[in-house]
């Protein structure tokens, strides 16, 4: 019997499937902008929308066993690594938590750069890890993980588990692949979790697991492909071979993510648009609205010290736009989720209202 995924090899098959009427939306298949949330502000590929509609409701009553192998093969193709090194998970968080649980009997020390995603700590602390943070520097050209400080921390002390966001949330910066490879190679006694959920499936970081058994890569379809509702992720590396059991995934989720793999050009274009918007915002930086370079689907902005809470409230009222407000090392930052031209227009409008001269 052919697997469910084998039905979506071509868009033509999807187009011929009977589809229920789509709910009306002024922007077609684009949801309302969520600039203050780490979500997806682009239209999805037609193949993906068709896969979602076709998968329901019959897949609600089906397990995914028949589809797992086929989907894993496509994922191995997309990442360019051996299928033997892959384990499917319920999103990136599930992959991270499974890795932390797997390695806890051997590692009690967790090292990560400061300003990392807050959930790393929330996952690791209850498991009894001792958490150490190393320096992240803020420079005129953006945030930088101090690899010298990280190298020094790993050169002494107990064996450690190291978590690196590539790129990092919430700063948006990443680590040069060659520099990271050198770091991993110099420290074989440690284990490195490379969190690459914002990257395309094929990237220089995921391929490190082929050459270095101390590297574990975590990926998902939530960020790059904008499919967090499907809850499909994966972990890759030699260490993942020890995980013999994997809970069943959603057949509809795998079907939809397989369609996203087929339509990867669409999502690559969206990625390029997001990074182009990030560059454009960096170019309009002022002392009162300094944008930092980003390799993620969001961008961080540092407002001027003289901007008040009343100014933020006024800008929100004037524009009906709201960023995510963050406090990092005691200072205020704004994080914006990137997107299409609507996102660019909204961000520029808010910044203009926030930084407009005030009558004295």
MIPA-870879 format. One record per residue (C-alpha): y, x, z. Coordinates in steps of 0.001 Angstrom, whole numbers, plus 524288, in hexadecimal, padded with zeros to 5 digits. Last residue first. Layout:
N
YXZ/...
//
This chain:
360
9155B8204985E7C/90FE881A128524E/9026481F7C84FA7/8FEC5827BA843D4/8F1CD8239883DB7/8E60882B45842AC/8DD4F82007846CB/8E14F816FC83BAD/8DECD821758316E/8D1F28251A837ED/8CD8B816EB83803/8D10B814E2829BF/8CA51821798258D/8BDD981D8582C98/8BDE380FE882693/8C0678149E818AA/8B5C881EF98199D/8AC0C8154481F0E/8AEE180BA681419/8AD7B8168F80A20/89F76818FD80E49/89A5D81DE581B42/89CE1826FB826A5/89ACD8238A834EC/8A6B1827B683C95/8A6E282EFE8496E/8B35A82FE68515D/8B57B83AAB85B45/8BBBF83B2B868C8/8BA768476887122/8B332849C687DF4/8A8918525887821/8A5CF8478F86E4B/8AB0B839DA8707D/8A7A78308986595/8AE128249185F90/8A6AB81E848542D/8B0668198F84A2F/8B5D980BAA8492A/8BC8E8052783DB2/8C3AD7F81983DF5/8CF197FF9A837C0/8DB267FBD483F89/8D3F67F82584C04/8CB768044984BE3/8D75180CF484994/8DEA180663854CD/8D3218082585E16/8D2258167685AA6/8E0CA8186485C65/8E075811518697D/8D5E781AB886E0F/8DF6E825AE86B3E/8E0D782FFB860AA/8E7EF83BD386630/8DBB98446086676/8D9DF8433D857D4/8CD5F83D0785317/8C0C48448C85088/8B87183EBC845BC/8A9AB83F558441A/8A2E483B7083781/896EC83329834C7/88BA38331D82B14/889198417182DFA/88D3684E7D82831/89A9C84DBC82E74/8A7368558682E24/8B033852008398D/8BB668485183849/8C82884B0583F83/8D0A483F0484168/8DD2C8419F84904/8DE3784FEE84504/8DBAF84B89836FA/8CF4784A8D82EFC/8D06B8453682128/8C71D84F5681B54/8BCDA84CF5825D4/8BCF883EA7821C4/8BA57842488139A/8AF1684B258178C/8A8C68404681F81/8AAB7836DF81427/8A3CA8407380B1A/898C58417C81513/89715832BA81521/89787831D680649/88D5F83CA6804F0/884808356F80E5D/8862B828CF806D0/8826A82FD67FA3E/8763E83577800DE/872F6827B580552/8732A822597F772/86BBD82E2D7F24B/8612C82BC07FC96/85D6781EB27F69A/84EB3821387F6D2/84FD58269180497/8577F81A6880863/84C8981200802BC/842FB8194480B75/84C0781661816E2/84B65807D0813F5/83C9680798812C7/83B3580FC681F06/843E280691826BA/83D3E7FA5F8216A/830007FFE68254C/8358B802BC832E5/82F6D80E9083935/822C080F60840B8/8227D8181784CA2/81EA58261C84A2F/8134E82D0C850A6/80ED683B0784ED7/81B49841E9852E5/816D18500685420/819B58525D845B4/8281C8501A84909/8292B85DF184E59/8273C863A0840C3/8336A85CE183BAF/8392384FF783756/83DFF843BA83E22/84092836D283793/848F282AC1837A5/8482D81C6F833D2/84EC98121683C3E/851D7808B4830FE/85E55803E18377D/863EE811A183736/8641B811688283D/870A08186C8241C/869AC821E181AEE/86FCF82E25820A7/870BC8284B82E49/8650281FD9831AB/85A8A8250582871/855F682F2783233/8543783D92834C0/84F95846B583F7C/84B76854B583C9F/8433C85D0D845AB/8446486BE4844CF/83BFC8754484CDD/831958756184239/83B4287C4C83937/8391587D4B82A8C/835F386F4F82668/83E2C8699583173/84A2D8706E82BDC/849868674C82018/84FC085C69827FB/85C0B86475829E8/85E898683A81BAE/85F3F85A0281718/856B884FD281075/857158431381805/865CC841F5816E0/86C938459F8238E/8726983D3682E5E/8659083C4F835E2/8641484B1183651/860D284D898448E/85AB485B10844AC/8527485C20850FC/8506786A9E8535F/8454A86FEF85BBB/8465787CF2862DF/83CF688871862CF/83FE288B5785479/84E0D88EE785728/8534D8981984CAD/84E1288FB78417C/854C68838584690/861E488A6F84779/8607589087839FA/85D078836B8340A/8690387D7E83A82/871DD887DB83498/86BF58858382726/86D79876C182876/87BE28779382CA3/87D5C86EDD83879/883628613D83831/8901785AA783BE6/891DF84BF283D17/8977D84C7C84AE4/890AE840728507B/885758429E84D39/8814D84FB3847A4/87D5885228839AE/872D98572683B38/871C18537784994/86AEC85E76850DE/8614C85CF285C09/85B32869148622C/84EC8868AA86A6C/84E09874748730E/8452687F58877A4/84A62884A188461/855D788DC5885E6/85B9C897A087CAF/85E9A8990786E3F/8602288A5986C68/86D2F889CF8736E/872048959886BC5/86E9788F6B85EC1/87581882E6862B9/881B788A7C8667F/8813B89215859C0/87EB58857885243/88B6D87F8885716/88A4E87224850D5/896DD8705784920/8A05A864EA848D4/8AAA18641483E41/8B2F686D3483608/8BDF986E4683FF7/8B370871AB84A00/8AC7486A0A854A0/8A15F8722A85A39/8941386CF385E61/88E9B874C1869C0/8810F8738686F84/87B8A868AA877FA/86FEE869BC8811E/8673485E528850B/85BEA85F6988EA5/851D6855D68894E/84BEB84C33892D7/847DC8416A88984/852F4838D188E85/85CA28435888A17/85780844B787C30/85A228376587639/867B38355587C04/86B348437B87942/867D88425F86AEF/86E49834E986AF5/87BD183ACF86CCD/87BF2840E385F3B/8809584EEC8609F/88E0D852CA8657E/887FC85E9586C31/87DB9865EC86482/86FA5863E8868C2/865B986AAF8716F/85A958637287828/8524386A4D88261/845B986456887A2/83CF18680D87C5B/82E148681087BB9/82ABF85AB688186/8377C8552B87BBF/834188586D86D9F/82D9984BB78698C/836DD8433287171/842FE8497386B7C/83D008488085DEF/8397283A2785FBD/847478376F86488/84D6283DF1858BC/844798371584EFC/846EC829EC85588/8558B82C59854EA/8549482F988466D/84EB58228C842A7/841B081C5E8462D/8399F8283684272/831FB82E1083718/82B8F83B5183951/82C9B8462782F45/827168540482F48/81A8B8507E82813/822DE84A2181D68/82777857B18199C/835F58592E81763/83F03855BD80C0F/8467984B97813DB/845CA8411480954/837E18442580529/8334B8442181349/83A1D837088150F/8335D831AA80916/8262D835F980E4F/8293B8302E81BAC/82C73823308151B/81F75822E280E14/817E58268581A4C/81EA781C63822CA/81D9D810D981968/8101480B6981C72/8122C80D7482AF8/81EEE805D582B4C/81B127F9F18332E/81DBD7EC9C82D60/823237DFD1832A2/831937E2A48304D/82E277E86B8230C/82D487DAE281CDA/83B397D6FA82065/841427DFA881BA9/83E367EB8D8134A/844927E5F180707/851F37E4BA80D30/851B87F267812E4/84C6E7F86780664/856E07F19A7FE3B/861A37F6FF806DE/85BC48048F805B5/85A7A803F67F6F0/868887FF167F5D6/86D4F80B717FCD2/874B7808F18095F/883708075F809F8/88A65810FD812D0/88F9C810B2820B7/88390814E48285A/883A48161383720/8887381F1C841D4/891898150184794/8A067814C884875/8A22A813A2839BC/8991A807F8838A9/89DAE801D482BF4/898497F43F8299A/88B587F46C82286/889F27F8A581468/880457F0F280BFA/88A4E7E95980439/897B77EC4A809F6/89C2D7DE4580C26/88E8F7DAE88111A/8861A7CF2280E05/878237CF7381328/86E4B7D398808C9/865D97C93D8027E/857477CBC780460/851137D5407FACB/845677D35C7F1EA/841327E0F37ED6F/844A77E4B97DF7F/84FAB7EDCE7E3A9/846AD7F4FC7ECF0/83CD67F7887E24C/847A77FC167D947/84D09805497E3B4/840E180D887E225/836AE812CF7EB8D/838968077D7F4DB/82B26801467F4AF/8246580DB37F911/82AED80C0680631/822C18002780997/8165E8080A807C2/80D638055B7FC63/800008000080000/
//
